[in-house]
Amino acid sequence: MCTPGLTFVASNVLDPAKTLDEKYNKFYNDEHLPDVLASGLTKLALRYKNINTESKMPYIALYPVEDASMTGSEAAVKLIQDTRKSKTFDGEDIYDYINFDIRRYEKIQTYEAYQQEGRSGNERGRTIICVGMEPGDEADFDEWYRKQHLDMLGMCRGYRRCTRYKNMDDQQPRFLALHEYDCKAEDVPSEQIKQVVATEWSKKIVGEAKIFDRNVFELIQAQGQTEINL
């Protein structure tokens, strides 16, 4: 049985003086995402924008795949090569304008928080909190997620689901959690979340983490079979 995976791409404009966000987003939305979907590597393409305008990771693109091994396939390598020359940038090499950080993951857990009347359970959250972590004790870290942390987050207002991944190339932080909320980023229940991470177990896990990286993103583009979840 295949293990589902995710191609995670963080990107940013190299020189804002040379490339405006408007042109960058036109390339991504009108040219690149359709090319990715046409390649057959994924059925869904999602883009998010960081609410922190000073972040080194202003945009991310997520491409879930049915088989994690597809993320490093010959087709994936060919897609990268074929899309280097951009029509939006008049045939110039897109890597001269945009920096891409590509990471490959395999899925390790999906947690569905709740279903309300009239909802199928497939609705996508408008906001995603992306947490990268390199734990001190991997077994304790996994047990914390499965036995306490997600159940408590699931009681927070607007919490939809969490999808957890492990990096396939041992890039640190190796573990990625994508927490989806139904609300806008400004309405994420920060006070409730503070209570969740105030438990002794939570403080131990976060305190022992070698890397803890948290970013908040809002969904800006969804193409392909948008009923699919991560």
N, C-alpha and C positions, 0 to 999 in steps of 0.2 A: 504494500500500500504506500502511495506517495505521501511525503510530508509537504504540506503547503508552505509557501515561502513568500517573501516580500523583497522587492527591490526598492530601496530607500535612497532618494537622491536629494541631497541638500545642494542649493545653488545660490550664487550671488553674482552680481555684475562686478567685473574686475575694476572698471574705471567709470564712475558715474558721469564724469565729464564727457566720455565718449559714447556711452549707452544709457539712454533713459529707460526707466522702468516700463514705460508704455511700449517701447519697441521690444524690450525683453519679454514682456508678457504676450505680446502679439506673436512672437516667435514660438513661445512655449504653447500657447493655447491653440493657435491656428495652424501651426506647422508641426511642432514636435509631438504633441500628444496624439494627433491623428496618425503620424508615422509609427509611433509605438504600438498603437492599437492595430494598425494594418499589418504589423509584423507577425501577429498571432501569438506573441509571447505572453500577453496578458489580455484580459477582457475588460479591465477597469483601469482608468487613469485618474488620479486625484491630485489636486494641488492645494497647498495651504500657505497662508502668509502669516509670518510671526507678528504678534502684536507689539513686540519690542522692536522699535525702528532702529535701535543701535546694535541689534544682535548680529553675530557673525554668520548666522543661519537664517537669513530673512525669508527664504522660501524653501519648501520641501515638496517633492512629488513622490507619491506612493503607488506602486504597481504590484498588487497581489498576484501570485501565480499558484496554480494547482500543484506544481511539483517544484520544490525548492531548487533542484538541480538545474532547472531551466535558466536560473539567474546567471549562470556562468557558461551557458551554451554557446556554440559557434554562432547561432542566430543572434544572440545578444551582443556578441562582439561585433558582428557584421552591422547590426543596427547602429551601434556607436560610430563605426567608421563611416557608414553611409550618411549619417545625419550631421557630420562635421561641417559640410558645406551648406550654408543656409540661404534660402531664397530671401528671407527677411533681411539678411545682412549682405545682399547682393553677391552671393556666392562665396563670401569670405569664410574663413575658418571660424566657427562659433566659439572655439576654445580661446580665440584671441580677445573675446569680449566677455565670456561667462566662465566662471569657475564651477565645476561639478564635483561633488563628493559622493561617490556611488558606494553603497553598502548593501551586502547580501545577507538576508536573514532566513531562518527557518522558524515556523510557528511552534510555540510550545504550550500556549493556552489561549482559549477564548472564554471570556466571562460575560454573560448577559445579565444585566442588573435587574431589569423588570420588563413587564409588558403591560400596557394599559389598554383599556377597552378601545377598540377601533384601530389599534396598531398591530402590525404583523410581526414586529420584532426585528424587521429588516431596515428600519429607518436609520439614516446616518446622522451622527451628531454634527452640529454646526461648528462646534469648537472641539479641538483635540489638544490634550495636554500630553506632550511627548517627554517621557522620562528615560534617560539613558543611565544605567548604573553598572558599576563594576563592584560586586559585593565582596565583603570580607570573608563570609562563610556562605558558599553557594547553596548548600543544603538548607540552612536556616533561612536564607533569603527566599528560596522557593516555597518553603513551608509557610513563611509569613504571608506571602502573597495569597496562597491557596486557603489558608485557615483563618486569616484575620483581615488583612488589608483590603482585599477586594470586596468582601462582605460588608465592611464598614463604609467603603466608598459607595457601594451600591445603594446605601440609604440616603446619600446626599441628593439634594434637589437637582433634578435634571441629568443625573448620571445615567448614561445609556449602556456602555459596555467598555471592556478592556480587552485588547489583543496584545499578547506578549510574544516576544521573539528572542532568538539567540543568534548572534552574529556567526556566519559560516566561515569567516576567515580569521577568527580570533582577534578582530579589531576591538580595541577598548574604547568605550565601555561595551562589553559583550552583550548585555541584556537591554532590551528596548521594550517599553510598555507604552501603548497608545490608548489613552483614556478619552472616551468620547462623551461629550455633554450636549444635550439638546439646545441649550441656550447660547446666546452670544457670549463672547469672552468676558465682557464687562459684567455679565450676570452669573458667572461661575460662582458657586457658593463658597467663597474663600474661608469664611468663619467655620463652616462645617468641616472643610478640608483640614483646617488647622487642628480641630479636635481629633480627626482621624489619625493624623501623624503625631499626636501628642501621647499616644500609648507608649508604655515602656518598651514593648517589642519594636515598635516603629522607630523610636529614638535609638535603639540598639542597632538596628539594621542600617539606618541612615548614617549614624555616627561611625560605624565600622566600614562604610563604603569607601573604596579607594577612589571612585569617581561617582559623582552625582550631578547629572546635567538635566535641568528641567526647562522646557520651553512651551509657550502657549501659542497655538496657531488657530486661525479661522479658515474655514473652507472657502476657496475662491473659484474652484473649477472641478467639475466631475464629468467625465466623458466615458463612453462605452456602456457596458451593462451596469448601470448605476444602482441596480437593486442588489448587487453583490456587496457583501461586507468584507472587511479586511480579514 
